[in-house]
Amino acid sequence: MNLAMIPLMIGWPQIVLIVVVVLLLFGGRKIPELMRGLGSGLKEFKEASKDESKDESKDDNKIDEIK
């Protein structure tokens, strides 16, 4: 087995350990706030990428009109 693949092999015991460590570090009250922040960040990222793709399509249309 390749040694580079070992960190990618995550099973249930590793996931449980990660969850326990996160709970110990942040506490039960902070986790919903963290998830809310993560969700709003992802939402903003999706909106920004949609806006950018719309801007690019408008630019492409302008270039086609000029030709």
Secondary structure as GFF3:
##gff-version 3
##sequence-region A 1 67
A	DSSP	three_ten_helix	3	8	.	.	.	ID=ss1
A	DSSP	alpha_helix	12	66	.	.	.	ID=ss2
###
